[in-house]
Amino acid sequence: MKTITITTEYIKLQDLLKFANLVETGGMAKECIQGGAVTVNGEICTMRGKKIRPGDTVLFEGEELTVAYAD
């Protein structure tokens, strides 16, 4: 599991995929999310603007991500 550190209250799902270098562009993120290839907390999520907060788990192409606040 890879932990992504954020300094804001949340990060949008499409931005998380880009920030974690799992997709190259926002367009690719949109296609993957709307195509049902991403799960959030074990459930398929098709909302690219889904707010991901610390404690949430995102799975995409075998890569598991979690979010934490910066200290």
mmCIF file of the N, C-alpha and C atoms, coordinates in Angstrom:
data_MODEL
# 
_entry.id   MODEL 
# 
loop_
_atom_site.group_PDB 
_atom_site.id 
_atom_site.type_symbol 
_atom_site.label_atom_id 
_atom_site.label_alt_id 
_atom_site.label_comp_id 
_atom_site.label_asym_id 
_atom_site.label_entity_id 
_atom_site.label_seq_id 
_atom_site.pdbx_PDB_ins_code 
_atom_site.Cartn_x 
_atom_site.Cartn_y 
_atom_site.Cartn_z 
_atom_site.occupancy 
_atom_site.B_iso_or_equiv 
_atom_site.pdbx_formal_charge 
_atom_site.auth_seq_id 
_atom_site.auth_comp_id 
_atom_site.auth_asym_id 
_atom_site.auth_atom_id 
_atom_site.pdbx_PDB_model_num 
ATOM 1   N N  . MET A 1 1  ? 0.848   -1.184 0.000   1.00 0.00 ? 1  MET A N  1 
ATOM 2   C CA . MET A 1 1  ? 0.000   0.000  0.000   1.00 0.00 ? 1  MET A CA 1 
ATOM 3   C C  . MET A 1 1  ? 0.888   1.240  0.000   1.00 0.00 ? 1  MET A C  1 
ATOM 4   N N  . LYS A 1 2  ? 0.530   2.171  -0.837  1.00 0.00 ? 2  LYS A N  1 
ATOM 5   C CA . LYS A 1 2  ? 1.272   3.430  -0.958  1.00 0.00 ? 2  LYS A CA 1 
ATOM 6   C C  . LYS A 1 2  ? 0.474   4.538  -0.277  1.00 0.00 ? 2  LYS A C  1 
ATOM 7   N N  . THR A 1 3  ? 1.126   5.323  0.560   1.00 0.00 ? 3  THR A N  1 
ATOM 8   C CA . THR A 1 3  ? 0.461   6.421  1.254   1.00 0.00 ? 3  THR A CA 1 
ATOM 9   C C  . THR A 1 3  ? 0.767   7.744  0.563   1.00 0.00 ? 3  THR A C  1 
ATOM 10  N N  . ILE A 1 4  ? -0.267  8.475  0.230   1.00 0.00 ? 4  ILE A N  1 
ATOM 11  C CA . ILE A 1 4  ? -0.148  9.787  -0.391  1.00 0.00 ? 4  ILE A CA 1 
ATOM 12  C C  . ILE A 1 4  ? -0.437  10.833 0.682   1.00 0.00 ? 4  ILE A C  1 
ATOM 13  N N  . THR A 1 5  ? 0.482   11.763 0.880   1.00 0.00 ? 5  THR A N  1 
ATOM 14  C CA . THR A 1 5  ? 0.325   12.799 1.892   1.00 0.00 ? 5  THR A CA 1 
ATOM 15  C C  . THR A 1 5  ? -0.269  14.048 1.262   1.00 0.00 ? 5  THR A C  1 
ATOM 16  N N  . ILE A 1 6  ? -1.314  14.584 1.905   1.00 0.00 ? 6  ILE A N  1 
ATOM 17  C CA . ILE A 1 6  ? -1.953  15.803 1.402   1.00 0.00 ? 6  ILE A CA 1 
ATOM 18  C C  . ILE A 1 6  ? -1.921  16.880 2.485   1.00 0.00 ? 6  ILE A C  1 
ATOM 19  N N  . THR A 1 7  ? -2.039  18.120 2.060   1.00 0.00 ? 7  THR A N  1 
ATOM 20  C CA . THR A 1 7  ? -2.039  19.249 2.998   1.00 0.00 ? 7  THR A CA 1 
ATOM 21  C C  . THR A 1 7  ? -3.394  19.945 3.029   1.00 0.00 ? 7  THR A C  1 
ATOM 22  N N  . THR A 1 8  ? -4.358  19.401 2.283   1.00 0.00 ? 8  THR A N  1 
ATOM 23  C CA . THR A 1 8  ? -5.706  19.962 2.235   1.00 0.00 ? 8  THR A CA 1 
ATOM 24  C C  . THR A 1 8  ? -6.680  18.997 2.896   1.00 0.00 ? 8  THR A C  1 
ATOM 25  N N  . GLU A 1 9  ? -7.937  19.388 3.013   1.00 0.00 ? 9  GLU A N  1 
ATOM 26  C CA . GLU A 1 9  ? -8.944  18.547 3.669   1.00 0.00 ? 9  GLU A CA 1 
ATOM 27  C C  . GLU A 1 9  ? -9.167  17.235 2.912   1.00 0.00 ? 9  GLU A C  1 
ATOM 28  N N  . TYR A 1 10 ? -9.113  17.306 1.586   1.00 0.00 ? 10 TYR A N  1 
ATOM 29  C CA . TYR A 1 10 ? -9.340  16.126 0.751   1.00 0.00 ? 10 TYR A CA 1 
ATOM 30  C C  . TYR A 1 10 ? -8.629  16.314 -0.581  1.00 0.00 ? 10 TYR A C  1 
ATOM 31  N N  . ILE A 1 11 ? -8.610  15.231 -1.386  1.00 0.00 ? 11 ILE A N  1 
ATOM 32  C CA . ILE A 1 11 ? -8.101  15.305 -2.757  1.00 0.00 ? 11 ILE A CA 1 
ATOM 33  C C  . ILE A 1 11 ? -9.124  14.598 -3.634  1.00 0.00 ? 11 ILE A C  1 
ATOM 34  N N  . LYS A 1 12 ? -9.418  15.161 -4.792  1.00 0.00 ? 12 LYS A N  1 
ATOM 35  C CA . LYS A 1 12 ? -10.380 14.534 -5.696  1.00 0.00 ? 12 LYS A CA 1 
ATOM 36  C C  . LYS A 1 12 ? -9.756  13.262 -6.276  1.00 0.00 ? 12 LYS A C  1 
ATOM 37  N N  . LEU A 1 13 ? -10.602 12.290 -6.528  1.00 0.00 ? 13 LEU A N  1 
ATOM 38  C CA . LEU A 1 13 ? -10.140 10.991 -7.005  1.00 0.00 ? 13 LEU A CA 1 
ATOM 39  C C  . LEU A 1 13 ? -9.286  11.108 -8.262  1.00 0.00 ? 13 LEU A C  1 
ATOM 40  N N  . GLN A 1 14 ? -9.729  11.894 -9.242  1.00 0.00 ? 14 GLN A N  1 
ATOM 41  C CA . GLN A 1 14 ? -8.949  12.021 -10.474 1.00 0.00 ? 14 GLN A CA 1 
ATOM 42  C C  . GLN A 1 14 ? -7.589  12.656 -10.209 1.00 0.00 ? 14 GLN A C  1 
ATOM 43  N N  . ASP A 1 15 ? -7.538  13.598 -9.276  1.00 0.00 ? 15 ASP A N  1 
ATOM 44  C CA . ASP A 1 15 ? -6.272  14.244 -8.936  1.00 0.00 ? 15 ASP A CA 1 
ATOM 45  C C  . ASP A 1 15 ? -5.346  13.293 -8.188  1.00 0.00 ? 15 ASP A C  1 
ATOM 46  N N  . LEU A 1 16 ? -5.917  12.419 -7.381  1.00 0.00 ? 16 LEU A N  1 
ATOM 47  C CA . LEU A 1 16 ? -5.114  11.434 -6.661  1.00 0.00 ? 16 LEU A CA 1 
ATOM 48  C C  . LEU A 1 16 ? -4.419  10.491 -7.638  1.00 0.00 ? 16 LEU A C  1 
ATOM 49  N N  . LEU A 1 17 ? -5.147  10.036 -8.638  1.00 0.00 ? 17 LEU A N  1 
ATOM 50  C CA . LEU A 1 17 ? -4.546  9.122  -9.628  1.00 0.00 ? 17 LEU A CA 1 
ATOM 51  C C  . LEU A 1 17 ? -3.409  9.798  -10.372 1.00 0.00 ? 17 LEU A C  1 
ATOM 52  N N  . LYS A 1 18 ? -3.588  11.070 -10.708 1.00 0.00 ? 18 LYS A N  1 
ATOM 53  C CA . LYS A 1 18 ? -2.514  11.812 -11.387 1.00 0.00 ? 18 LYS A CA 1 
ATOM 54  C C  . LYS A 1 18 ? -1.339  12.050 -10.447 1.00 0.00 ? 18 LYS A C  1 
ATOM 55  N N  . PHE A 1 19 ? -1.614  12.463 -9.215  1.00 0.00 ? 19 PHE A N  1 
ATOM 56  C CA . PHE A 1 19 ? -0.579  12.771 -8.237  1.00 0.00 ? 19 PHE A CA 1 
ATOM 57  C C  . PHE A 1 19 ? 0.264   11.538 -7.915  1.00 0.00 ? 19 PHE A C  1 
ATOM 58  N N  . ALA A 1 20 ? -0.369  10.366 -7.908  1.00 0.00 ? 20 ALA A N  1 
ATOM 59  C CA . ALA A 1 20 ? 0.324   9.108  -7.609  1.00 0.00 ? 20 ALA A CA 1 
ATOM 60  C C  . ALA A 1 20 ? 1.002   8.520  -8.853  1.00 0.00 ? 20 ALA A C  1 
ATOM 61  N N  . ASN A 1 21 ? 0.941   9.235  -9.969  1.00 0.00 ? 21 ASN A N  1 
ATOM 62  C CA . ASN A 1 21 ? 1.545   8.803  -11.231 1.00 0.00 ? 21 ASN A CA 1 
ATOM 63  C C  . ASN A 1 21 ? 0.982   7.480  -11.745 1.00 0.00 ? 21 ASN A C  1 
ATOM 64  N N  . LEU A 1 22 ? -0.303  7.245  -11.507 1.00 0.00 ? 22 LEU A N  1 
ATOM 65  C CA . LEU A 1 22 ? -0.948  6.040  -12.024 1.00 0.00 ? 22 LEU A CA 1 
ATOM 66  C C  . LEU A 1 22 ? -1.553  6.290  -13.402 1.00 0.00 ? 22 LEU A C  1 
ATOM 67  N N  . VAL A 1 23 ? -1.796  7.551  -13.726 1.00 0.00 ? 23 VAL A N  1 
ATOM 68  C CA . VAL A 1 23 ? -2.242  7.958  -15.061 1.00 0.00 ? 23 VAL A CA 1 
ATOM 69  C C  . VAL A 1 23 ? -1.445  9.195  -15.444 1.00 0.00 ? 23 VAL A C  1 
ATOM 70  N N  . GLU A 1 24 ? -1.348  9.440  -16.741 1.00 0.00 ? 24 GLU A N  1 
ATOM 71  C CA . GLU A 1 24 ? -0.555  10.583 -17.207 1.00 0.00 ? 24 GLU A CA 1 
ATOM 72  C C  . GLU A 1 24 ? -1.344  11.878 -17.294 1.00 0.00 ? 24 GLU A C  1 
ATOM 73  N N  . THR A 1 25 ? -2.638  11.768 -17.603 1.00 0.00 ? 25 THR A N  1 
ATOM 74  C CA . THR A 1 25 ? -3.441  12.973 -17.805 1.00 0.00 ? 25 THR A CA 1 
ATOM 75  C C  . THR A 1 25 ? -4.786  12.874 -17.097 1.00 0.00 ? 25 THR A C  1 
ATOM 76  N N  . GLY A 1 26 ? -5.430  14.011 -16.963 1.00 0.00 ? 26 GLY A N  1 
ATOM 77  C CA . GLY A 1 26 ? -6.769  14.034 -16.394 1.00 0.00 ? 26 GLY A CA 1 
ATOM 78  C C  . GLY A 1 26 ? -7.768  13.280 -17.262 1.00 0.00 ? 26 GLY A C  1 
ATOM 79  N N  . GLY A 1 27 ? -7.557  13.324 -18.571 1.00 0.00 ? 27 GLY A N  1 
ATOM 80  C CA . GLY A 1 27 ? -8.435  12.598 -19.490 1.00 0.00 ? 27 GLY A CA 1 
ATOM 81  C C  . GLY A 1 27 ? -8.345  11.098 -19.281 1.00 0.00 ? 27 GLY A C  1 
ATOM 82  N N  . MET A 1 28 ? -7.141  10.614 -19.061 1.00 0.00 ? 28 MET A N  1 
ATOM 83  C CA . MET A 1 28 ? -6.958  9.186  -18.787 1.00 0.00 ? 28 MET A CA 1 
ATOM 84  C C  . MET A 1 28 ? -7.623  8.809  -17.466 1.00 0.00 ? 28 MET A C  1 
ATOM 85  N N  . ALA A 1 29 ? -7.474  9.685  -16.464 1.00 0.00 ? 29 ALA A N  1 
ATOM 86  C CA . ALA A 1 29 ? -8.101  9.436  -15.160 1.00 0.00 ? 29 ALA A CA 1 
ATOM 87  C C  . ALA A 1 29 ? -9.614  9.359  -15.324 1.00 0.00 ? 29 ALA A C  1 
ATOM 88  N N  . LYS A 1 30 ? -10.177 10.291 -16.082 1.00 0.00 ? 30 LYS A N  1 
ATOM 89  C CA . LYS A 1 30 ? -11.621 10.324 -16.315 1.00 0.00 ? 30 LYS A CA 1 
ATOM 90  C C  . LYS A 1 30 ? -12.104 9.025  -16.945 1.00 0.00 ? 30 LYS A C  1 
ATOM 91  N N  . GLU A 1 31 ? -11.405 8.553  -17.975 1.00 0.00 ? 31 GLU A N  1 
ATOM 92  C CA . GLU A 1 31 ? -11.795 7.321  -18.663 1.00 0.00 ? 31 GLU A CA 1 
ATOM 93  C C  . GLU A 1 31 ? -11.740 6.116  -17.731 1.00 0.00 ? 31 GLU A C  1 
ATOM 94  N N  . CYS A 1 32 ? -10.667 6.020  -16.963 1.00 0.00 ? 32 CYS A N  1 
ATOM 95  C CA . CYS A 1 32 ? -10.501 4.883  -16.048 1.00 0.00 ? 32 CYS A CA 1 
ATOM 96  C C  . CYS A 1 32 ? -11.577 4.875  -14.963 1.00 0.00 ? 32 CYS A C  1 
ATOM 97  N N  . ILE A 1 33 ? -11.841 6.045  -14.399 1.00 0.00 ? 33 ILE A N  1 
ATOM 98  C CA . ILE A 1 33 ? -12.830 6.146  -13.327 1.00 0.00 ? 33 ILE A CA 1 
ATOM 99  C C  . ILE A 1 33 ? -14.230 5.862  -13.860 1.00 0.00 ? 33 ILE A C  1 
ATOM 100 N N  . GLN A 1 34 ? -14.602 6.526  -14.941 1.00 0.00 ? 34 GLN A N  1 
ATOM 101 C CA . GLN A 1 34 ? -15.948 6.347  -15.478 1.00 0.00 ? 34 GLN A CA 1 
ATOM 102 C C  . GLN A 1 34 ? -16.140 4.966  -16.093 1.00 0.00 ? 34 GLN A C  1 
ATOM 103 N N  . GLY A 1 35 ? -15.040 4.288  -16.423 1.00 0.00 ? 35 GLY A N  1 
ATOM 104 C CA . GLY A 1 35 ? -15.113 2.926  -16.946 1.00 0.00 ? 35 GLY A CA 1 
ATOM 105 C C  . GLY A 1 35 ? -15.234 1.874  -15.859 1.00 0.00 ? 35 GLY A C  1 
ATOM 106 N N  . GLY A 1 36 ? -15.213 2.292  -14.595 1.00 0.00 ? 36 GLY A N  1 
ATOM 107 C CA . GLY A 1 36 ? -15.397 1.366  -13.487 1.00 0.00 ? 36 GLY A CA 1 
ATOM 108 C C  . GLY A 1 36 ? -14.134 0.625  -13.064 1.00 0.00 ? 36 GLY A C  1 
ATOM 109 N N  . ALA A 1 37 ? -12.961 1.159  -13.416 1.00 0.00 ? 37 ALA A N  1 
ATOM 110 C CA . ALA A 1 37 ? -11.696 0.487  -13.105 1.00 0.00 ? 37 ALA A CA 1 
ATOM 111 C C  . ALA A 1 37 ? -11.118 0.867  -11.747 1.00 0.00 ? 37 ALA A C  1 
ATOM 112 N N  . VAL A 1 38 ? -11.810 1.748  -11.009 1.00 0.00 ? 38 VAL A N  1 
ATOM 113 C CA . VAL A 1 38 ? -11.282 2.237  -9.733  1.00 0.00 ? 38 VAL A CA 1 
ATOM 114 C C  . VAL A 1 38 ? -12.266 1.910  -8.612  1.00 0.00 ? 38 VAL A C  1 
ATOM 115 N N  . THR A 1 39 ? -11.725 1.413  -7.490  1.00 0.00 ? 39 THR A N  1 
ATOM 116 C CA . THR A 1 39 ? -12.576 1.199  -6.326  1.00 0.00 ? 39 THR A CA 1 
ATOM 117 C C  . THR A 1 39 ? -12.132 2.126  -5.196  1.00 0.00 ? 39 THR A C  1 
ATOM 118 N N  . VAL A 1 40 ? -13.103 2.587  -4.429  1.00 0.00 ? 40 VAL A N  1 
ATOM 119 C CA . VAL A 1 40 ? -12.848 3.410  -3.247  1.00 0.00 ? 40 VAL A CA 1 
ATOM 120 C C  . VAL A 1 40 ? -13.491 2.685  -2.076  1.00 0.00 ? 40 VAL A C  1 
ATOM 121 N N  . ASN A 1 41 ? -12.684 2.347  -1.096  1.00 0.00 ? 41 ASN A N  1 
ATOM 122 C CA . ASN A 1 41 ? -13.162 1.606  0.079   1.00 0.00 ? 41 ASN A CA 1 
ATOM 123 C C  . ASN A 1 41 ? -13.913 0.340  -0.310  1.00 0.00 ? 41 ASN A C  1 
ATOM 124 N N  . GLY A 1 42 ? -13.395 -0.354 -1.330  1.00 0.00 ? 42 GLY A N  1 
ATOM 125 C CA . GLY A 1 42 ? -13.952 -1.645 -1.734  1.00 0.00 ? 42 GLY A CA 1 
ATOM 126 C C  . GLY A 1 42 ? -15.134 -1.592 -2.684  1.00 0.00 ? 42 GLY A C  1 
ATOM 127 N N  . GLU A 1 43 ? -15.572 -0.403 -3.073  1.00 0.00 ? 43 GLU A N  1 
ATOM 128 C CA . GLU A 1 43 ? -16.713 -0.277 -3.975  1.00 0.00 ? 43 GLU A CA 1 
ATOM 129 C C  . GLU A 1 43 ? -16.303 0.470  -5.236  1.00 0.00 ? 43 GLU A C  1 
ATOM 130 N N  . ILE A 1 44 ? -16.787 0.017  -6.382  1.00 0.00 ? 44 ILE A N  1 
ATOM 131 C CA . ILE A 1 44 ? -16.486 0.701  -7.641  1.00 0.00 ? 44 ILE A CA 1 
ATOM 132 C C  . ILE A 1 44 ? -17.005 2.131  -7.560  1.00 0.00 ? 44 ILE A C  1 
ATOM 133 N N  . CYS A 1 45 ? -16.163 3.073  -7.963  1.00 0.00 ? 45 CYS A N  1 
ATOM 134 C CA . CYS A 1 45 ? -16.539 4.485  -7.930  1.00 0.00 ? 45 CYS A CA 1 
ATOM 135 C C  . CYS A 1 45 ? -16.393 5.060  -9.336  1.00 0.00 ? 45 CYS A C  1 
ATOM 136 N N  . THR A 1 46 ? -17.446 5.667  -9.847  1.00 0.00 ? 46 THR A N  1 
ATOM 137 C CA . THR A 1 46 ? -17.410 6.271  -11.179 1.00 0.00 ? 46 THR A CA 1 
ATOM 138 C C  . THR A 1 46 ? -17.467 7.790  -11.113 1.00 0.00 ? 46 THR A C  1 
ATOM 139 N N  . MET A 1 47 ? -17.305 8.357  -9.917  1.00 0.00 ? 47 MET A N  1 
ATOM 140 C CA . MET A 1 47 ? -17.332 9.813  -9.754  1.00 0.00 ? 47 MET A CA 1 
ATOM 141 C C  . MET A 1 47 ? -15.892 10.320 -9.686  1.00 0.00 ? 47 MET A C  1 
ATOM 142 N N  . ARG A 1 48 ? -15.450 10.986 -10.736 1.00 0.00 ? 48 ARG A N  1 
ATOM 143 C CA . ARG A 1 48 ? -14.051 11.428 -10.757 1.00 0.00 ? 48 ARG A CA 1 
ATOM 144 C C  . ARG A 1 48 ? -13.776 12.541 -9.754  1.00 0.00 ? 48 ARG A C  1 
ATOM 145 N N  . GLY A 1 49 ? -14.811 13.246 -9.317  1.00 0.00 ? 49 GLY A N  1 
ATOM 146 C CA . GLY A 1 49 ? -14.647 14.309 -8.330  1.00 0.00 ? 49 GLY A CA 1 
ATOM 147 C C  . GLY A 1 49 ? -14.845 13.830 -6.894  1.00 0.00 ? 49 GLY A C  1 
ATOM 148 N N  . LYS A 1 50 ? -14.943 12.519 -6.704  1.00 0.00 ? 50 LYS A N  1 
ATOM 149 C CA . LYS A 1 50 ? -15.132 11.948 -5.358  1.00 0.00 ? 50 LYS A CA 1 
ATOM 150 C C  . LYS A 1 50 ? -14.043 12.473 -4.427  1.00 0.00 ? 50 LYS A C  1 
ATOM 151 N N  . LYS A 1 51 ? -14.448 12.943 -3.264  1.00 0.00 ? 51 LYS A N  1 
ATOM 152 C CA . LYS A 1 51 ? -13.497 13.485 -2.293  1.00 0.00 ? 51 LYS A CA 1 
ATOM 153 C C  . LYS A 1 51 ? -12.865 12.340 -1.513  1.00 0.00 ? 51 LYS A C  1 
ATOM 154 N N  . ILE A 1 52 ? -11.556 12.214 -1.635  1.00 0.00 ? 52 ILE A N  1 
ATOM 155 C CA . ILE A 1 52 ? -10.816 11.177 -0.930  1.00 0.00 ? 52 ILE A CA 1 
ATOM 156 C C  . ILE A 1 52 ? -10.163 11.818 0.282   1.00 0.00 ? 52 ILE A C  1 
ATOM 157 N N  . ARG A 1 53 ? -10.495 11.282 1.451   1.00 0.00 ? 53 ARG A N  1 
ATOM 158 C CA . ARG A 1 53 ? -9.990  11.827 2.712   1.00 0.00 ? 53 ARG A CA 1 
ATOM 159 C C  . ARG A 1 53 ? -9.113  10.784 3.396   1.00 0.00 ? 53 ARG A C  1 
ATOM 160 N N  . PRO A 1 54 ? -8.299  11.220 4.357   1.00 0.00 ? 54 PRO A N  1 
ATOM 161 C CA . PRO A 1 54 ? -7.486  10.251 5.099   1.00 0.00 ? 54 PRO A CA 1 
ATOM 162 C C  . PRO A 1 54 ? -8.346  9.110  5.649   1.00 0.00 ? 54 PRO A C  1 
ATOM 163 N N  . GLY A 1 55 ? -7.837  7.904  5.487   1.00 0.00 ? 55 GLY A N  1 
ATOM 164 C CA . GLY A 1 55 ? -8.569  6.709  5.904   1.00 0.00 ? 55 GLY A CA 1 
ATOM 165 C C  . GLY A 1 55 ? -9.224  5.996  4.744   1.00 0.00 ? 55 GLY A C  1 
ATOM 166 N N  . ASP A 1 56 ? -9.439  6.700  3.629   1.00 0.00 ? 56 ASP A N  1 
ATOM 167 C CA . ASP A 1 56 ? -10.011 6.065  2.446   1.00 0.00 ? 56 ASP A CA 1 
ATOM 168 C C  . ASP A 1 56 ? -8.931  5.246  1.742   1.00 0.00 ? 56 ASP A C  1 
ATOM 169 N N  . THR A 1 57 ? -9.359  4.166  1.090   1.00 0.00 ? 57 THR A N  1 
ATOM 170 C CA . THR A 1 57 ? -8.452  3.315  0.333   1.00 0.00 ? 57 THR A CA 1 
ATOM 171 C C  . THR A 1 57 ? -8.917  3.272  -1.117  1.00 0.00 ? 57 THR A C  1 
ATOM 172 N N  . VAL A 1 58 ? -7.981  3.504  -2.030  1.00 0.00 ? 58 VAL A N  1 
ATOM 173 C CA . VAL A 1 58 ? -8.273  3.499  -3.462  1.00 0.00 ? 58 VAL A CA 1 
ATOM 174 C C  . VAL A 1 58 ? -7.474  2.382  -4.107  1.00 0.00 ? 58 VAL A C  1 
ATOM 175 N N  . LEU A 1 59 ? -8.124  1.592  -4.965  1.00 0.00 ? 59 LEU A N  1 
ATOM 176 C CA . LEU A 1 59 ? -7.448  0.512  -5.677  1.00 0.00 ? 59 LEU A CA 1 
ATOM 177 C C  . LEU A 1 59 ? -7.610  0.735  -7.175  1.00 0.00 ? 59 LEU A C  1 
ATOM 178 N N  . PHE A 1 60 ? -6.480  0.722  -7.883  1.00 0.00 ? 60 PHE A N  1 
ATOM 179 C CA . PHE A 1 60 ? -6.489  0.907  -9.337  1.00 0.00 ? 60 PHE A CA 1 
ATOM 180 C C  . PHE A 1 60 ? -5.341  0.106  -9.929  1.00 0.00 ? 60 PHE A C  1 
ATOM 181 N N  . GLU A 1 61 ? -5.674  -0.788 -10.859 1.00 0.00 ? 61 GLU A N  1 
ATOM 182 C CA . GLU A 1 61 ? -4.686  -1.625 -11.549 1.00 0.00 ? 61 GLU A CA 1 
ATOM 183 C C  . GLU A 1 61 ? -3.708  -2.304 -10.582 1.00 0.00 ? 61 GLU A C  1 
ATOM 184 N N  . GLY A 1 62 ? -4.233  -2.854 -9.505  1.00 0.00 ? 62 GLY A N  1 
ATOM 185 C CA . GLY A 1 62 ? -3.413  -3.577 -8.546  1.00 0.00 ? 62 GLY A CA 1 
ATOM 186 C C  . GLY A 1 62 ? -2.632  -2.704 -7.577  1.00 0.00 ? 62 GLY A C  1 
ATOM 187 N N  . GLU A 1 63 ? -2.720  -1.400 -7.730  1.00 0.00 ? 63 GLU A N  1 
ATOM 188 C CA . GLU A 1 63 ? -2.014  -0.456 -6.848  1.00 0.00 ? 63 GLU A CA 1 
ATOM 189 C C  . GLU A 1 63 ? -3.005  0.061  -5.809  1.00 0.00 ? 63 GLU A C  1 
ATOM 190 N N  . GLU A 1 64 ? -2.672  -0.128 -4.537  1.00 0.00 ? 64 GLU A N  1 
ATOM 191 C CA . GLU A 1 64 ? -3.536  0.316  -3.453  1.00 0.00 ? 64 GLU A CA 1 
ATOM 192 C C  . GLU A 1 64 ? -2.964  1.588  -2.841  1.00 0.00 ? 64 GLU A C  1 
ATOM 193 N N  . LEU A 1 65 ? -3.812  2.605  -2.738  1.00 0.00 ? 65 LEU A N  1 
ATOM 194 C CA . LEU A 1 65 ? -3.399  3.906  -2.209  1.00 0.00 ? 65 LEU A CA 1 
ATOM 195 C C  . LEU A 1 65 ? -4.223  4.253  -0.990  1.00 0.00 ? 65 LEU A C  1 
ATOM 196 N N  . THR A 1 66 ? -3.596  4.960  -0.065  1.00 0.00 ? 66 THR A N  1 
ATOM 197 C CA . THR A 1 66 ? -4.325  5.537  1.054   1.00 0.00 ? 66 THR A CA 1 
ATOM 198 C C  . THR A 1 66 ? -3.830  6.978  1.207   1.00 0.00 ? 66 THR A C  1 
ATOM 199 N N  . VAL A 1 67 ? -4.623  7.796  1.852   1.00 0.00 ? 67 VAL A N  1 
ATOM 200 C CA . VAL A 1 67 ? -4.300  9.221  1.993   1.00 0.00 ? 67 VAL A CA 1 
ATOM 201 C C  . VAL A 1 67 ? -4.077  9.541  3.460   1.00 0.00 ? 67 VAL A C  1 
ATOM 202 N N  . ALA A 1 68 ? -3.088  10.388 3.734   1.00 0.00 ? 68 ALA A N  1 
ATOM 203 C CA . ALA A 1 68 ? -2.804  10.836 5.101   1.00 0.00 ? 68 ALA A CA 1 
ATOM 204 C C  . ALA A 1 68 ? -2.525  12.327 5.075   1.00 0.00 ? 68 ALA A C  1 
ATOM 205 N N  . TYR A 1 69 ? -2.835  12.995 6.177   1.00 0.00 ? 69 TYR A N  1 
ATOM 206 C CA . TYR A 1 69 ? -2.514  14.407 6.298   1.00 0.00 ? 69 TYR A CA 1 
ATOM 207 C C  . TYR A 1 69 ? -1.021  14.577 6.584   1.00 0.00 ? 69 TYR A C  1 
ATOM 208 N N  . ALA A 1 70 ? -0.449  15.652 6.082   1.00 0.00 ? 70 ALA A N  1 
ATOM 209 C CA . ALA A 1 70 ? 0.939   15.982 6.414   1.00 0.00 ? 70 ALA A CA 1 
ATOM 210 C C  . ALA A 1 70 ? 0.977   16.385 7.883   1.00 0.00 ? 70 ALA A C  1 
ATOM 211 N N  . ASP A 1 71 ? 2.041   16.063 8.553   1.00 0.00 ? 71 ASP A N  1 
ATOM 212 C CA . ASP A 1 71 ? 2.174   16.406 9.987   1.00 0.00 ? 71 ASP A CA 1 
ATOM 213 C C  . ASP A 1 71 ? 2.330   17.879 10.205  1.00 0.00 ? 71 ASP A C  1 
# 
